[in-house]
Amino acid sequence: MKLSSSTVKKLTLLFSWRYGIFLVVFMIGVTASVYGLRQNNLTMISLREQVYSADKSGGDVSAALNDLRTYVYGHMNTNLSSGGNAIKPPIQLKYTYERLVVTERVRVEKVNAQVYADAQAYCEQQNPAGRSRVPCVEDYVSRNSVKEKLIPEALYKFDFISPAWSSDLAGWSLIVSSLSALAFLSTLIFDRWVRVNLSNIN
């Protein structure tokens, strides 16, 4: 069987038309994917800055942290260490931790001041003449004073891991670009195979 040159040209044109379609879809998919990945990262940086701001100003850190956690867990390319942040773990609530430490210190100082006042009053009743009052006060304070509770730093350090793929613009456009690239290569290989077979028939 011998195919006419016009038939061969039509087949070649058919495959060329498919190349163009797959290539256009691939380029659109890549562009959308890059845009989506960039937007994901920028949104993460914005939410991360809100956490830092709330931490520094004493705002609602829990809400800001929850918003960041939810977004990172649901979107790809939201690595918390990106954007010039080399701290490990990347989220450290430094100011919140320092405020808690100060609050605990003030609480202990207040309690111990009251314990000392109570010790003086108690020992004054026990020793009206004033003799042996110092050992009494020291003993009372040692038995009733409190110490600062250790606040674990690890409770105020966070790192959230973003998924390898997410159901958003970046994720779906990545799939589209990958499938169109695969279709383009498959069509190219099939085209070469058809050309070889047509040349053998002719």
Secondary structure, DSSP 4 states (H G I P E B T S, - for coil): ----HHHHHHHHHHHHHHHHHHHHHHHHHHHHHHHHHHHHHHHHHHHHHHHHHHHHHT--HHHHHHHHHHHHHHSSS--TT-SS---SSSEE-HHHHHHHHHHHHHHHHHHHHHHHHHHHHHHHHH-TT-TTHHHHHHHHHHHH---PPP--GGGGEE--PPPSS-SSHHHHHHHHHHHHHHHHHHHHHHHHHHHHHHHHH-
